């Protein structure tokens, strides 16, 4: 009786758990639906806003147009400009006030920026460049044709021109090339009250006011102070008393991806950039780090798909540009596939003895390629996140061997059942004997084992040698694994 009561109680708990899980699933479904609905409503509101702005333009109610456009987020306002007819963009941009024009200009696509600059006078160009944050100005110039760059630089003030030239001199994809010089610098002998007054006076044209850096007379970085500390510490406290001296910083020549990962790792709003003498020369803010991570991830995905990276969005690329990015890899992979053909030709006489073995070559090659691709993608992602490095090579290989054994046994067992039931019995193929099935299954097991080892080790070795690990992704590894699997077969 007690046993029965215990069972009934357990059943009731199980039923309550199932009902709770079902309720949670329904709540999550409703939440996802609410989020999607909210996004759709927001997009609809934005489209209605664009229609309203277009109507104000068409009716020449320019003051109302400017007021409504400047109420929009600069990113949304930039999207509005992309929907305007190309010939109309410069004239509409001239309607904007100075500050709003610079904010919106920084968010525009390079093609739209170029169209606006071509239609501007030198004085108007100078006003835009002077109002842009330095990193936005450098980004713009890197996307412009040489003749436009010369005109912009000619229109800028000597001081701005010197700063831009200094930033453009840094290596491409380095921390120096994406940093900005608009940061807050404090002295450690300042009081909290003096620091707050200084930020109020000078912070308006800085990239961020939420973090300030403490430097000495030689601009050597000594510490960092958050705005929160300045708000809550007593006014007579000195900056030296409250600053954090364990500052995470990067060098101007560090890779931009390393900088972005550091910002992500330490949850920073900005990362200070120093030169060889540890002098503060700029900062990289979190918005720039997000852009870098997006670019680097896109680049890795393209390389892993055997495509040369491109900076343009898909629809901005011409057919010839897409052809140029793809054809070199296709030709390389086609030539490398010659080795698999040579292997098949070398064993042609043996395959002819048991011709049915030829039918399973695609399955073996595909399984090997997929297995190697799984391992390589996992390792490449871990390398990019900094989870593993070259010193972990043996640990990674040992883990992949164990995974490969499990995967190989599972695939081989299912394949054996499939060959016996489907190929031999259902399809009535008498050539598929137990020996043939064993040969195919053992080959699958060994192929998966070797493919996992190759797929895991090649990206790590490539990074150690200074190559991009993404190059060793699925297409390249698949070709190697195809040759190995055929030799095993």
C-alpha angles and dihedrals in degrees: 000000000000089000090053092050091051091051092048091049091050090050091051091050090048091050091049090049091051091049091048091049090048090049091049091049090050091049091050090048091051091048092051090047091049091050092049091047091049091051091049091048091049091050091048091050090050092050090049089050090052090050090051092050091049090050091051090051093048091050090047094237090146100164091054089045093053092046093052095042093051089052088064124088108263090243092055091044089053089052088055090057091054089059094053121094108267094241091054098051100083094048093049092046090055089062092066124099117249100258095042091047092058094047093049094041091058090058097048124106114259091248091055091045091052092050091052094047093050089057095046131093119239090255092053090048090051091052092051095047093047092051095048120091108254095246091051090051091050092048090051093050092049089060098045129093116256095254092053091047091053091051093048093048091047090053095048123091117260091251094051091043091053092050093048092048090051092052093045089054092066117097116271114265091017127128090250092058094057102034126102128221093213101101136128116255122190135184120237093231091061119106120233089253092053091047092052091049090049092051091049090052100042107020099083095083096039125106092237136002096189093086131033130191126224116222136169128231091283091052091248110158111247106162150333133243128196121220088236090063092051091053097049105034120086114274093240095055114110123236089240089062096053105030123109109236096189094084121177107220140164135213124249090244096050115116113266091233090057089053093048091049090050091053089050094045096050096035092237129169089209138001120220116233118211135186128231091284091052091250115152110247103161149327136246112219128211094254090058090047091054090051090051093049090049092050094045093048091049090048092051092049091051093048091048088054091050095254126130108242119258130193094213126088115252096257091048092059118090122227090254092052092051089048090051092051094049109034099069092058093044091053092047093049091045091054092045089052086064087082092062089051090051090052093051091048090049092057096036094114093051092046089051090061091060101023094177089072089071091066092064097051094093092050093050093046093046093048091049093047092048092048092050091045092053092053095043095049091049093049094044091053091048090050092052091050092048093241093128138021139179093288088064094057097108092044091051093048092048091050092048091049090057092045090047092053091053093044092043094051092047095049093043093050094049090044092052092052090046093051093049098043104032106026099034104030107024098033090034096224106162092188090071097086129169089261092052091048091050092050091051094045095047089049090052091051094049092042092054091048094051093040092055091050093047094044092050099043104041097064091049092048091046092054091047089055092049098258126128107264090214089069087066092059132118103309096048096040091044090060092051093045092048090058092045094048092051091050089051091048 
